């Protein structure tokens, strides 16, 4: 696992859902070395635990362009990417996990 932040999702997934087991650090692009933190291959549902957004004056958040390029290319390949912050997972784990469970059910 490349980062501790993505372990948070796996912990709550095992605690609240359990199955199916997501694939960690899944390389989804044939030419680039892009990886998802977690991927459910059959449904093409990915989970990214974001630790790289930062606040700017005025209260907004911004992402790096390479991250946006990654997510746009994932969409072109048919992936549905769900993005959570560690704070979201810690404060509302049920909501985050239920969202993924719903997505897996909807995209069977």
Backbone as CSV, one residue per row, in Angstrom:
resi,resn,N_x,N_y,N_z,CA_x,CA_y,CA_z,C_x,C_y,C_z
1,UNK,0.855,-1.170,0.000,0.000,0.000,0.000,0.896,1.224,0.000
2,UNK,0.580,2.147,-0.867,1.466,3.296,-1.001,1.307,4.310,0.128
3,UNK,0.124,4.415,0.727,-0.065,5.431,1.758,-0.946,4.902,2.882
4,UNK,-0.724,5.428,4.058,-1.536,5.041,5.207,-2.977,5.515,5.071
5,UNK,-3.185,6.608,4.349,-4.539,7.158,4.222,-5.501,6.163,3.594
6,UNK,-5.047,5.353,2.662,-5.958,4.423,2.003,-6.301,3.229,2.887
7,UNK,-5.517,2.980,3.930,-5.819,1.899,4.862,-7.121,2.189,5.599
8,UNK,-7.430,3.453,5.784,-8.660,3.851,6.475,-9.877,3.281,5.757
9,UNK,-9.912,3.391,4.424,-11.044,2.850,3.679,-11.144,1.344,3.889
10,UNK,-10.045,0.644,3.750,-10.064,-0.813,3.867,-10.534,-1.249,5.252
11,UNK,-10.107,-0.539,6.275,-10.556,-0.840,7.634,-12.080,-0.758,7.729
12,UNK,-12.643,0.364,7.285,-14.089,0.527,7.392,-14.838,-0.387,6.426
13,UNK,-14.265,-0.673,5.277,-14.913,-1.606,4.349,-15.032,-2.984,5.011
14,UNK,-13.951,-3.464,5.597,-13.990,-4.769,6.258,-14.935,-4.773,7.447
15,UNK,-14.992,-3.681,8.178,-15.837,-3.573,9.355,-17.324,-3.513,8.999
16,UNK,-17.667,-2.746,7.947,-19.069,-2.454,7.653,-19.638,-3.203,6.449
17,UNK,-18.800,-3.726,5.575,-19.301,-4.409,4.384,-18.678,-5.797,4.255
18,UNK,-17.369,-5.851,4.183,-16.666,-7.123,4.145,-16.434,-7.718,2.783
19,UNK,-17.410,-7.643,1.924,-17.222,-8.228,0.593,-18.002,-7.403,-0.419
20,UNK,-17.588,-7.465,-1.670,-16.418,-8.160,-2.180,-15.127,-7.464,-1.745
21,UNK,-14.038,-8.172,-1.840,-12.744,-7.611,-1.442,-12.204,-6.730,-2.564
22,UNK,-11.905,-5.461,-2.277,-11.341,-4.600,-3.319,-9.868,-4.919,-3.575
23,UNK,-9.418,-4.592,-4.776,-8.023,-4.786,-5.152,-7.256,-3.520,-4.793
24,UNK,-6.186,-3.635,-3.999,-5.419,-2.439,-3.647,-4.464,-2.037,-4.758
25,UNK,-4.246,-0.727,-4.870,-3.231,-0.185,-5.792,-3.373,-0.747,-7.210
26,UNK,-4.593,-0.732,-7.721,-4.870,-1.303,-9.040,-4.444,-0.350,-10.163
27,UNK,-3.598,-0.835,-11.036,-3.156,-0.037,-12.189,-4.216,-0.159,-13.288
28,UNK,-4.901,0.944,-13.561,-6.056,0.905,-14.447,-5.765,1.357,-15.876
29,UNK,-4.642,1.973,-16.119,-4.361,2.530,-17.444,-3.240,1.739,-18.093
30,UNK,-3.387,1.418,-19.379,-2.403,0.570,-20.056,-1.091,1.289,-20.365
31,UNK,-1.111,2.600,-20.552,0.107,3.340,-20.892,0.721,4.092,-19.718
32,UNK,-0.113,4.582,-18.839,0.365,5.379,-17.704,0.471,4.491,-16.467
33,UNK,1.179,4.965,-15.483,1.344,4.190,-14.249,0.312,4.559,-13.185
34,UNK,-0.810,5.093,-13.633,-1.858,5.503,-12.697,-2.448,4.301,-11.985
35,UNK,-2.700,4.486,-10.712,-3.308,3.441,-9.889,-4.434,4.044,-9.059
36,UNK,-5.410,3.199,-8.768,-6.449,3.560,-7.811,-6.031,3.029,-6.447
37,UNK,-6.428,3.722,-5.383,-6.167,3.199,-4.043,-6.839,1.836,-3.887
38,UNK,-8.100,1.751,-4.320,-8.868,0.509,-4.235,-9.741,0.402,-5.470
39,UNK,-9.915,-0.825,-5.980,-10.743,-1.021,-7.169,-11.577,-2.287,-7.039
40,UNK,-12.807,-2.168,-7.483,-13.711,-3.305,-7.604,-13.810,-3.564,-9.113
41,UNK,-13.060,-4.540,-9.574,-12.833,-4.711,-11.005,-14.093,-5.047,-11.784
42,UNK,-14.899,-5.948,-11.279,-16.083,-6.384,-12.017,-17.018,-5.222,-12.342
43,UNK,-17.189,-4.309,-11.396,-18.108,-3.181,-11.583,-17.411,-1.920,-12.083
44,UNK,-16.091,-1.947,-12.192,-15.311,-0.766,-12.581,-15.627,0.423,-11.655
45,UNK,-15.597,0.133,-10.363,-15.791,1.140,-9.327,-14.463,1.284,-8.592
46,UNK,-14.000,2.519,-8.469,-12.730,2.778,-7.798,-12.939,3.707,-6.611
47,UNK,-12.048,3.568,-5.628,-12.077,4.416,-4.446,-10.709,5.079,-4.322
48,UNK,-10.734,6.395,-4.177,-9.531,7.170,-3.940,-9.700,7.887,-2.603
49,UNK,-8.725,7.733,-1.737,-8.724,8.455,-0.467,-7.759,9.609,-0.649
50,UNK,-8.324,10.799,-0.753,-7.554,11.979,-1.128,-6.815,12.578,0.057
51,UNK,-5.552,12.782,-0.121,-4.773,13.461,0.888,-4.015,14.631,0.308
52,UNK,-4.341,14.972,-0.949,-3.532,15.980,-1.638,-4.312,17.218,-2.051
53,UNK,-5.488,17.421,-1.503,-6.214,18.668,-1.772,-5.775,19.692,-0.724
54,UNK,-5.774,20.928,-1.102,-5.379,21.951,-0.143,-6.332,23.123,-0.200
55,UNK,-6.441,23.803,0.924,-7.323,24.973,1.026,-6.654,26.183,0.400
56,UNK,-7.489,27.022,-0.175,-7.016,28.278,-0.740,-7.808,29.405,-0.096
57,UNK,-7.308,30.636,-0.165,-8.067,31.759,0.381,-9.467,31.800,-0.231
58,UNK,-10.445,32.013,0.598,-11.822,32.019,0.130,-12.547,30.722,0.460
59,UNK,-11.821,29.724,0.974,-12.462,28.510,1.454,-12.555,27.365,0.470
60,UNK,-12.061,27.528,-0.741,-12.142,26.433,-1.700,-11.019,25.431,-1.530
61,UNK,-11.079,24.380,-2.320,-10.024,23.372,-2.352,-9.618,23.172,-3.798
62,UNK,-8.349,22.895,-3.997,-7.851,22.685,-5.347,-7.074,21.394,-5.417
63,UNK,-7.042,20.799,-6.602,-6.301,19.573,-6.853,-5.167,19.883,-7.819
64,UNK,-4.189,19.022,-7.837,-3.112,19.130,-8.809,-3.636,18.692,-10.175
65,UNK,-3.155,19.303,-11.241,-3.578,18.934,-12.589,-3.339,17.458,-12.909
66,UNK,-2.217,16.853,-12.484,-2.041,15.425,-12.777,-3.141,14.541,-12.177
67,UNK,-3.658,14.922,-11.018,-4.759,14.160,-10.432,-6.015,14.283,-11.282
68,UNK,-6.278,15.482,-11.751,-7.451,15.696,-12.592,-7.323,14.934,-13.904
69,UNK,-6.138,14.932,-14.477,-5.882,14.166,-15.702,-6.139,12.679,-15.460
70,UNK,-5.696,12.179,-14.344,-5.907,10.771,-13.989,-7.401,10.462,-13.918
71,UNK,-8.164,11.282,-13.211,-9.592,11.014,-13.052,-10.348,11.157,-14.363
72,UNK,-9.971,12.093,-15.193,-10.619,12.240,-16.501,-10.347,11.038,-17.394
73,UNK,-9.129,10.534,-17.372,-8.801,9.346,-18.165,-9.508,8.111,-17.624
74,UNK,-9.651,8.017,-16.328,-10.407,6.906,-15.747,-11.852,6.926,-16.247
75,UNK,-12.442,8.112,-16.294,-13.812,8.234,-16.796,-13.907,7.809,-18.256
76,UNK,-12.913,8.179,-19.060,-12.909,7.760,-20.464,-12.863,6.245,-20.610
77,UNK,-12.256,5.581,-19.638,-12.160,4.125,-19.666,-13.349,3.442,-18.985
78,UNK,-14.329,4.239,-18.572,-15.550,3.667,-18.007,-15.539,3.451,-16.502
79,UNK,-14.549,3.978,-15.815,-14.479,3.830,-14.363,-15.341,4.871,-13.669
80,UNK,-15.928,4.473,-12.573,-16.651,5.376,-11.687,-15.781,5.531,-10.446
81,UNK,-15.255,6.721,-10.234,-14.298,6.958,-9.165,-14.986,7.715,-8.035
82,UNK,-14.932,7.129,-6.854,-15.480,7.749,-5.661,-14.314,8.237,-4.817
83,UNK,-14.387,9.506,-4.454,-13.266,10.144,-3.753,-13.708,10.546,-2.358
84,UNK,-12.903,10.156,-1.384,-13.173,10.478,0.009,-11.918,11.064,0.634
85,UNK,-12.104,11.907,1.622,-10.977,12.365,2.431,-10.887,11.432,3.638
86,UNK,-9.725,11.368,4.270,-9.645,10.599,5.512,-10.658,11.095,6.552
87,UNK,-10.871,12.403,6.593,-11.830,12.973,7.548,-13.244,12.443,7.289
88,UNK,-13.647,12.382,6.021,-14.970,11.850,5.684,-15.121,10.416,6.176
89,UNK,-14.095,9.608,5.926,-14.155,8.208,6.332,-14.190,8.052,7.849
90,UNK,-13.465,8.890,8.560,-13.439,8.805,10.027,-14.727,9.318,10.656
91,UNK,-15.276,10.409,10.097,-16.447,11.027,10.717,-17.771,10.413,10.274
92,UNK,-17.825,9.907,9.033,-19.075,9.341,8.513,-18.794,8.048,7.745
93,UNK,-18.194,7.061,8.405,-17.842,5.841,7.674,-19.047,5.128,7.080
94,UNK,-20.173,5.114,7.793,-21.364,4.441,7.266,-21.796,5.030,5.930
95,UNK,-21.814,6.364,5.842,-22.237,7.019,4.604,-21.296,6.681,3.447
96,UNK,-20.006,6.720,3.701,-19.026,6.436,2.645,-19.137,4.997,2.171
97,UNK,-19.179,4.072,3.101,-19.237,2.651,2.739,-20.561,2.324,2.062
98,UNK,-21.658,2.880,2.558,-22.953,2.631,1.921,-22.989,3.155,0.492
99,UNK,-22.317,4.279,0.242,-22.263,4.814,-1.110,-21.567,3.815,-2.052
100,UNK,-20.480,3.233,-1.606,-19.774,2.248,-2.427,-20.620,0.994,-2.610
101,UNK,-21.261,0.545,-1.556,-22.139,-0.635,-1.668,-23.254,-0.381,-2.691
102,UNK,-23.843,0.794,-2.660,-24.886,1.145,-3.630,-24.334,1.153,-5.054
103,UNK,-23.147,1.705,-5.214,-22.527,1.745,-6.544,-22.249,0.344,-7.055
104,UNK,-21.745,-0.522,-6.208,-21.466,-1.888,-6.630,-22.740,-2.602,-7.046
105,UNK,-23.802,-2.373,-6.318,-25.091,-2.980,-6.652,-25.638,-2.422,-7.964
106,UNK,-25.513,-1.117,-8.156,-26.061,-0.466,-9.349,-25.294,-0.816,-10.616
107,UNK,-24.012,-1.096,-10.500,-23.186,-1.316,-11.682,-22.829,-2.772,-11.904
108,UNK,-23.654,-3.679,-11.397,-23.416,-5.116,-11.634,-23.584,-5.463,-13.073
